[in-house]
Amino acid sequence: MCDSETDVITIGKYVIVKKLNYKKIYKVTANGSLTLGKDLVDMGEIIGKRFWTSFEMIPSKNGKRSFFLKEATETESWNDLLSTLSKGNDNRSIVDDGNSQKLSKEEIVQLQESGKSGKEIVGSLIENNKSFLDRTEYSQEKYLKKKEQKYLRHLTVCKPSISSLHAVYFKLDHNKIGNLRMDALAQLLSYSDVQSNGLYILYSSGSQGLPTAAMLNRIGADTEGYLINLHPGNVPQTTIVHAMNFPKEQSERLVNVNIYSFLRLYYQGESAVLNNILALKKIRDNWTDKIKENVDGTIENSCIDGQILGNKETENKEYLKIVSDTNEISEEQSTIKRKLDEFSSAEVVPSKRPKWLLETQHAVDLVRNSKARGLAIVAKEHPLNIVMALLPFLGASRPFVIYHVYREPLQETYMVLKQRQNVINLRLFSNFLRSYQVLPDRTHPDILTSDTGGYLLTGYLVE
């Protein structure tokens, strides 16, 4: 039996499927499947099992490269494949003529379809390789690792964590998380002084919710800490937040709010916001009527003697004209129209307020009751106006930290904040983290690494 329900894999949770060095995020569903390279794996077997359980991929009879999972009590050890083999002194006598492997491609496929384990397949490849015994020990290990990645049929279902989720996204495309390296994320948490209690404010854009998930994870479950996540646009980026499988109690202490709605409600009040919504809704209704009149008029013009023209070519022209007339709405009108779609189904009256307005009011109440203990900004845009708007919500003698992938916006922000008397201890810096490969007789820095770690601007707000 499991000690906690959080250790059990259930429907709706996110897991990380690990196969050697390859990792992939998967949301558990009742009859779900996962694509690993060219393999299609039925993931129904993992439901009800514990995290960190290993499974063996069993070939399915339904089709090629299709597998189902079976819980494995132990994984294969491939080290004994090389223990009894002789090693060569060097590789100078090996000629890569493409004829070293005696097994044909069809024979290797037959071995896979016959249900042979990965270890047995690689053992057959080694036995039928004419030049394998002439390779050096290092070359044999390299060959074995390459075949292991291709033929290994064991995977492990891991529990998501901030470091593992960051590793998956950073390796996939570090631009999606704002080029935020793990060392920069750790310093972001440290300089914003995130603890288990108090109120913290975060502005995040273009990072898939990585800073939000990291700060909420640092606050912890069953605590008194709150996090206000300010974001541009109508929908916050919370992909990584959901992948962390936070309990309901902890997720409810995360308040996602649009930054413009938050500032407007704080300074102008709820009545001003509601009046603004009503005005925008009236404008939208006027546009809808004009579009409808335009479309109706175009259809009437396409009628002769009360009947629609039956000519297909003419109908296409009239349809294109309708679409063209409809698309003449200006960019500004379209933007506001999309803004209004969020609350079009709800009556904008105090008795039935939209959900986003309730969230915004909750955030305003939090900052009115107490100042924030820390402020963090992770922005794709220029951060100067953002930090100037959010500094009044930060408590005295409390830290703030700003992250940006480029140095120049932070330099301009540094010069403006330096002139303020209530901001002290400003520091603008960048780090370069480089990992090392540590192996017997061959320790060296990793050659393939990313140097896009971004820059940090930190400081303190005083009275």
C-alpha positions as CSV (number, residue, x, y, z in Angstrom):
1,M,0.0,0.0,0.0
2,C,1.1,3.5,-0.7
3,D,1.8,6.0,2.1
4,S,0.1,8.8,0.3
5,E,-2.3,9.3,-2.5
6,T,0.1,11.7,-4.1
7,D,2.4,8.7,-4.8
8,V,-0.2,6.9,-6.8
9,I,-0.7,7.4,-10.6
10,T,-4.3,8.3,-11.2
11,I,-6.3,9.6,-14.2
12,G,-5.7,13.3,-14.8
13,K,-2.3,13.4,-13.3
14,Y,0.8,14.3,-15.2
15,V,3.8,12.0,-15.3
16,I,7.3,12.0,-16.9
17,V,8.0,8.9,-19.0
18,K,11.8,8.2,-18.9
19,K,13.5,5.9,-21.3
20,L,17.3,6.1,-20.8
21,N,18.1,9.8,-21.3
22,Y,14.9,10.6,-23.2
23,K,12.0,12.2,-21.2
24,K,8.5,13.0,-22.2
25,I,5.5,14.6,-20.3
26,Y,2.3,12.6,-20.4
27,K,-1.2,13.3,-19.0
28,V,-2.8,10.1,-17.7
29,T,-6.1,9.2,-19.4
30,A,-8.2,6.1,-19.2
31,N,-7.3,4.6,-22.6
32,G,-4.4,6.8,-23.5
33,S,-1.3,6.0,-25.6
34,L,2.1,7.6,-25.9
35,T,4.4,7.9,-28.9
36,L,8.0,7.3,-28.1
37,G,10.0,7.9,-31.3
38,K,8.4,5.4,-33.7
39,D,6.8,3.3,-31.0
40,L,3.2,3.5,-29.9
41,V,2.8,2.5,-26.3
42,D,-0.5,1.8,-24.5
43,M,-0.2,3.6,-21.1
44,G,-3.3,2.1,-19.4
45,E,-1.2,-0.2,-17.3
46,I,0.4,2.6,-15.3
47,I,-2.9,3.7,-13.7
48,G,-3.0,2.7,-10.0
49,K,0.8,2.1,-9.8
50,R,3.3,4.1,-7.8
51,F,5.5,6.7,-9.3
52,W,9.1,5.5,-10.1
53,T,7.7,2.2,-11.2
54,S,9.6,0.5,-14.2
55,F,7.7,-1.2,-17.0
56,E,8.7,-3.5,-19.8
57,M,7.4,-2.8,-23.3
58,I,5.8,-6.0,-24.6
59,P,5.1,-6.1,-28.4
60,S,1.4,-6.1,-29.3
61,K,-0.2,-8.3,-31.9
62,N,-2.2,-5.4,-33.3
63,G,0.6,-4.0,-35.4
64,K,4.3,-3.2,-35.8
65,R,6.0,-0.9,-33.3
66,S,2.9,-1.2,-31.0
67,F,3.5,-2.1,-27.4
68,F,1.7,-2.6,-24.1
69,L,3.3,-2.3,-20.7
70,K,4.0,-4.9,-18.0
71,E,5.4,-4.0,-14.6
72,A,9.0,-5.1,-14.3
73,T,10.4,-6.4,-11.1
74,E,13.9,-5.7,-12.3
75,T,15.5,-4.1,-15.4
76,E,18.0,-5.6,-17.8
77,S,21.7,-5.3,-17.1
78,W,23.7,-5.1,-20.3
79,N,27.1,-4.9,-18.6
80,D,27.7,-8.6,-18.9
81,L,27.6,-8.4,-22.7
82,L,31.1,-7.0,-22.7
83,S,32.6,-8.7,-19.7
84,T,33.6,-11.9,-21.5
85,L,34.7,-10.3,-24.8
86,S,38.2,-9.4,-25.8
87,K,39.2,-5.9,-26.7
88,G,41.4,-4.5,-29.4
89,N,44.3,-2.2,-29.0
90,D,43.2,0.5,-31.5
91,N,40.8,1.0,-34.3
92,R,43.3,1.6,-37.1
93,S,42.7,-1.8,-38.7
94,I,38.9,-1.3,-38.8
95,V,37.5,-0.4,-42.2
96,D,33.9,1.0,-42.4
97,D,32.8,-0.8,-45.6
98,G,29.2,-1.4,-44.5
99,N,29.8,-5.2,-44.5
100,S,30.8,-5.7,-40.8
101,Q,27.2,-6.7,-39.8
102,K,26.2,-10.1,-41.1
103,L,22.6,-9.8,-40.2
104,S,20.4,-8.1,-42.7
105,K,17.8,-5.4,-42.0
106,E,15.0,-7.9,-42.5
107,E,16.5,-10.4,-40.1
108,I,16.9,-7.7,-37.4
109,V,13.2,-6.8,-37.9
110,Q,12.2,-10.4,-37.5
111,L,14.1,-10.6,-34.2
112,Q,12.1,-7.6,-33.0
113,E,8.8,-8.9,-34.1
114,S,9.5,-12.4,-32.6
115,G,9.4,-10.9,-29.1
116,K,13.1,-11.0,-28.4
117,S,14.3,-8.8,-25.6
118,G,16.5,-5.8,-26.3
119,K,19.4,-7.6,-24.7
120,E,19.0,-10.6,-26.8
121,I,18.8,-8.5,-30.0
122,V,22.0,-6.6,-29.2
123,G,23.7,-9.8,-28.2
124,S,22.9,-11.2,-31.7
125,L,24.2,-8.0,-33.3
126,I,27.5,-8.2,-31.4
127,E,28.0,-11.9,-32.3
128,N,27.4,-11.2,-36.0
129,N,29.6,-8.1,-36.1
130,K,33.0,-9.1,-37.7
131,S,34.9,-6.0,-36.4
132,F,33.5,-5.8,-32.9
133,L,36.3,-7.7,-31.2
134,D,38.9,-5.5,-32.9
135,R,37.4,-2.3,-31.3
136,T,38.9,-0.7,-28.2
137,E,37.1,-0.9,-24.9
138,Y,35.8,2.7,-25.2
139,S,34.6,2.0,-28.8
140,Q,32.7,-1.1,-27.6
141,E,31.0,0.8,-24.8
142,K,30.0,3.5,-27.3
143,Y,28.6,0.9,-29.7
144,L,26.6,-0.7,-26.8
145,K,25.1,2.6,-25.6
146,K,24.0,3.5,-29.2
147,K,22.2,0.1,-29.6
148,E,20.8,0.4,-26.1
149,Q,19.0,3.6,-27.0
150,K,17.4,1.9,-30.0
151,Y,16.5,-1.5,-28.6
152,L,16.0,-1.0,-24.9
153,R,12.4,-1.9,-23.9
154,H,12.2,-0.6,-20.4
155,L,10.8,2.7,-19.2
156,T,10.2,4.4,-15.9
157,V,7.3,6.6,-14.9
158,C,8.6,9.4,-12.8
159,K,7.0,12.0,-10.6
160,P,7.2,15.6,-12.1
161,S,9.4,18.1,-10.3
162,I,10.6,21.6,-11.2
163,S,14.0,20.3,-12.2
164,S,12.7,17.5,-14.3
165,L,10.1,19.6,-16.1
166,H,12.7,22.3,-16.7
167,A,15.0,19.7,-18.2
168,V,12.3,18.4,-20.6
169,Y,11.3,21.9,-21.8
170,F,14.9,23.3,-21.9
171,K,16.1,20.4,-24.1
172,L,13.0,20.5,-26.3
173,D,13.1,24.3,-26.9
174,H,14.5,26.7,-24.4
175,N,12.9,29.6,-26.2
176,K,9.5,28.4,-24.9
177,I,10.5,29.0,-21.3
178,G,12.2,32.3,-22.0
179,N,15.7,30.9,-22.1
180,L,15.5,30.5,-18.3
181,R,18.3,28.2,-17.2
182,M,18.1,26.3,-14.0
183,D,20.7,28.4,-12.2
184,A,18.9,31.6,-13.2
185,L,15.6,30.1,-11.9
186,A,17.2,29.2,-8.6
187,Q,18.6,32.7,-8.2
188,L,15.2,34.1,-9.1
189,L,13.6,32.2,-6.2
190,S,16.5,33.1,-3.8
191,Y,16.6,36.9,-4.6
192,S,12.7,37.2,-4.3
193,D,12.9,35.5,-0.9
194,V,10.1,33.1,-1.4
195,Q,9.0,31.5,1.9
196,S,6.0,29.5,3.1
197,N,4.0,32.4,4.4
198,G,3.2,35.9,3.2
199,L,2.1,37.4,-0.1
200,Y,4.3,37.3,-3.3
201,I,3.7,38.9,-6.7
202,L,5.0,37.5,-10.0
203,Y,4.7,38.9,-13.5
204,S,5.3,36.2,-16.0
205,S,5.1,36.1,-19.8
206,G,6.4,33.7,-22.4
207,S,7.7,31.0,-19.9
208,Q,4.9,28.4,-19.9
209,G,4.3,29.0,-16.2
210,L,7.8,27.8,-15.1
211,P,8.5,30.7,-12.6
212,T,4.9,30.4,-11.4
213,A,5.2,26.7,-10.7
214,A,8.6,27.1,-9.1
215,M,7.4,29.9,-6.7
216,L,4.2,28.0,-5.8
217,N,6.3,24.9,-5.1
218,R,8.6,26.9,-2.9
219,I,5.6,28.2,-0.9
220,G,4.5,24.6,-0.4
221,A,1.3,22.9,0.6
222,D,-0.7,23.5,3.8
223,T,0.9,26.9,4.3
224,E,-0.3,30.5,4.6
225,G,1.5,31.8,1.5
226,Y,-0.2,33.4,-1.5
227,L,1.0,34.0,-5.0
228,I,-0.5,36.6,-7.4
229,N,0.5,35.7,-10.9
230,L,0.1,38.7,-13.1
231,H,0.0,38.1,-16.9
232,P,-0.7,39.9,-20.1
233,G,-3.7,38.7,-22.2
234,N,-6.8,36.9,-21.2
235,V,-5.4,33.4,-20.5
236,P,-2.3,32.8,-18.2
237,Q,0.4,30.3,-19.2
238,T,0.0,27.6,-16.6
239,T,1.2,24.5,-18.5
240,I,4.0,23.6,-16.1
241,V,1.8,24.5,-13.1
242,H,-0.7,21.8,-14.1
243,A,2.1,19.4,-14.8
244,M,3.2,19.7,-11.1
245,N,0.0,18.0,-9.8
246,F,-0.4,20.5,-7.0
247,P,-3.1,19.6,-4.5
248,K,-6.3,21.6,-4.6
249,E,-5.6,23.5,-1.4
250,Q,-2.2,24.7,-2.8
251,S,-3.6,25.6,-6.3
252,E,-6.3,27.8,-4.7
253,R,-3.6,30.0,-3.2
254,L,-2.4,30.8,-6.7
255,V,-4.4,33.8,-8.1
256,N,-4.0,34.3,-11.9
257,V,-4.9,37.9,-12.8
258,N,-4.6,40.0,-15.9
259,I,-2.2,42.9,-15.0
260,Y,-4.3,45.6,-16.7
261,S,-7.5,44.5,-15.0
262,F,-5.7,44.3,-11.7
263,L,-4.3,47.9,-11.9
264,R,-7.6,49.3,-13.2
265,L,-9.7,47.7,-10.5
266,Y,-7.2,48.7,-7.8
267,Y,-7.1,52.4,-8.8
268,Q,-10.5,53.0,-10.3
269,G,-12.8,50.5,-8.4
270,E,-15.2,47.9,-9.5
271,S,-17.9,50.3,-10.8
272,A,-15.5,51.8,-13.3
273,V,-14.5,48.4,-14.6
274,L,-18.1,47.3,-14.9
275,N,-19.0,50.6,-16.7
276,N,-16.1,50.0,-19.1
277,I,-17.3,46.5,-19.8
278,L,-20.8,47.7,-20.6
279,A,-19.5,50.4,-22.9
280,L,-17.3,47.8,-24.7
281,K,-20.3,45.4,-24.9
282,K,-22.4,48.2,-26.5
283,I,-19.7,48.8,-29.1
284,R,-19.5,45.1,-29.9
285,D,-23.3,44.9,-30.4
286,N,-23.2,47.9,-32.8
287,W,-20.4,46.2,-34.8
288,T,-22.5,43.0,-34.9
289,D,-25.5,44.8,-36.3
290,K,-23.4,46.6,-38.9
291,I,-21.8,43.3,-40.0
292,K,-25.2,41.7,-40.2
293,E,-26.6,44.6,-42.3
294,N,-23.6,44.3,-44.6
295,V,-24.0,40.6,-45.1
296,D,-27.8,40.9,-45.6
297,G,-27.4,43.7,-48.2
298,T,-24.8,41.7,-50.1
299,I,-27.1,38.7,-50.3
300,E,-30.1,40.8,-51.5
301,N,-27.9,42.2,-54.3
302,S,-27.1,38.7,-55.4
303,C,-30.8,37.9,-55.9
304,I,-32.6,38.2,-59.3
305,D,-36.4,38.0,-59.3
306,G,-36.4,36.9,-55.7
307,Q,-34.2,33.8,-56.3
308,I,-30.5,33.2,-55.5
309,L,-28.4,32.9,-58.6
310,G,-27.7,29.3,-59.3
311,N,-24.5,29.8,-61.1
312,K,-21.7,28.3,-59.0
313,E,-19.1,30.8,-60.1
314,T,-21.3,33.7,-59.2
315,E,-22.1,32.3,-55.8
316,N,-18.4,31.9,-55.1
317,K,-17.8,35.6,-56.1
318,E,-20.6,36.8,-53.9
319,Y,-19.4,34.7,-51.0
320,L,-15.9,36.1,-51.3
321,K,-17.3,39.6,-51.4
322,I,-19.2,38.9,-48.1
323,V,-16.0,37.6,-46.5
324,S,-14.1,40.6,-47.8
325,D,-16.7,43.1,-46.5
326,T,-16.7,41.4,-43.1
327,N,-12.9,41.5,-42.8
328,E,-12.9,45.2,-43.1
329,I,-13.2,45.6,-39.4
330,S,-10.2,47.4,-38.0
331,E,-7.5,45.7,-36.0
332,E,-8.4,47.7,-32.9
333,Q,-12.0,46.6,-33.1
334,S,-11.1,43.0,-33.6
335,T,-8.9,43.1,-30.5
336,I,-11.6,44.5,-28.3
337,K,-14.1,42.1,-29.7
338,R,-11.9,39.2,-28.7
339,K,-11.6,40.8,-25.3
340,L,-15.4,40.8,-25.0
341,D,-15.9,37.2,-26.0
342,E,-14.7,36.2,-22.5
343,F,-17.7,37.6,-20.8
344,S,-20.3,37.7,-23.6
345,S,-22.3,34.8,-22.1
346,A,-22.5,36.4,-18.6
347,E,-24.7,39.3,-17.6
348,V,-22.5,42.2,-16.5
349,V,-24.3,43.0,-13.3
350,P,-23.0,43.1,-9.7
351,S,-25.2,40.0,-8.9
352,K,-23.4,37.8,-11.5
353,R,-19.9,38.9,-12.1
354,P,-17.5,37.1,-14.4
355,K,-15.0,34.7,-12.9
356,W,-12.0,36.8,-14.0
357,L,-13.5,39.8,-12.2
358,L,-13.8,37.7,-9.0
359,E,-10.2,36.6,-9.3
360,T,-9.1,40.2,-9.8
361,Q,-11.1,41.4,-6.8
362,H,-9.5,38.7,-4.7
363,A,-6.0,39.8,-5.8
364,V,-6.8,43.4,-5.0
365,D,-8.1,42.5,-1.5
366,L,-4.9,40.6,-0.8
367,V,-2.6,43.5,-1.7
368,R,-4.8,45.9,0.3
369,N,-4.6,43.7,3.4
370,S,-0.8,43.4,3.3
371,K,2.1,44.4,1.1
372,A,4.0,41.8,-0.9
373,R,7.0,40.2,0.7
374,G,8.7,39.7,-2.7
375,L,8.3,40.7,-6.3
376,A,9.6,38.8,-9.3
377,I,9.3,39.9,-13.0
378,V,10.0,37.5,-15.9
379,A,9.2,39.5,-19.0
380,K,9.6,39.2,-22.7
381,E,8.8,42.9,-23.1
382,H,10.6,45.9,-21.7
383,P,10.3,45.6,-17.9
384,L,10.6,49.3,-17.0
385,N,6.9,50.2,-17.0
386,I,6.0,46.9,-15.3
387,V,8.3,47.3,-12.4
388,M,7.3,51.0,-11.9
389,A,3.6,49.9,-11.8
390,L,4.2,47.0,-9.3
391,L,6.7,48.5,-6.9
392,P,4.0,50.3,-4.9
393,F,2.6,46.9,-3.9
394,L,5.9,45.8,-2.5
395,G,6.5,46.1,1.2
396,A,9.3,48.2,2.8
397,S,12.7,46.5,3.0
398,R,11.6,43.8,0.6
399,P,13.4,42.5,-2.4
400,F,12.5,42.5,-6.1
401,V,14.2,40.7,-9.0
402,I,13.7,41.1,-12.7
403,Y,14.7,38.6,-15.4
404,H,15.2,39.3,-19.1
405,V,16.9,37.4,-21.8
406,Y,18.7,40.6,-23.0
407,R,20.9,43.0,-21.1
408,E,19.9,46.3,-22.7
409,P,16.3,46.6,-21.3
410,L,17.7,45.8,-17.8
411,Q,20.4,48.5,-18.2
412,E,17.8,51.1,-19.0
413,T,15.7,49.9,-16.0
414,Y,18.8,50.0,-13.8
415,M,19.5,53.7,-14.7
416,V,15.9,54.8,-13.9
417,L,15.7,52.9,-10.6
418,K,19.1,54.2,-9.6
419,Q,17.7,57.7,-9.5
420,R,14.9,56.7,-7.1
421,Q,15.7,57.3,-3.4
422,N,13.6,54.4,-2.2
423,V,15.5,51.7,-4.2
424,I,18.9,50.4,-2.9
425,N,21.4,47.7,-3.5
426,L,20.8,47.4,-7.3
427,R,22.8,44.7,-9.0
428,L,22.7,43.7,-12.7
429,F,24.5,40.4,-13.4
430,S,24.6,37.3,-15.5
431,N,25.8,33.7,-14.8
432,F,27.2,31.1,-17.1
433,L,26.5,27.6,-15.9
434,R,28.4,24.8,-17.6
435,S,28.0,21.1,-16.8
436,Y,30.8,18.6,-16.9
437,Q,30.9,15.0,-18.0
438,V,32.7,13.0,-15.3
439,L,33.8,9.6,-16.4
440,P,36.9,7.5,-15.7
441,D,39.8,8.9,-17.7
442,R,37.7,11.3,-19.7
443,T,36.3,14.2,-17.7
444,H,35.6,17.3,-19.7
445,P,33.0,20.1,-20.0
446,D,29.9,19.3,-22.0
447,I,30.5,20.5,-25.6
448,L,26.8,20.9,-26.5
449,T,25.4,23.5,-24.1
450,S,23.3,26.6,-24.2
451,D,24.8,30.0,-23.3
452,T,21.4,31.8,-23.3
453,G,21.0,32.2,-19.5
454,G,19.6,35.7,-19.5
455,Y,20.3,38.5,-17.0
456,L,19.0,39.4,-13.5
457,L,18.4,42.8,-11.9
458,T,17.9,42.7,-8.2
459,G,17.3,45.3,-5.5
460,Y,15.5,46.3,-2.4
461,L,12.6,48.8,-1.8
462,V,12.9,51.0,1.2
463,E,10.8,53.8,2.7
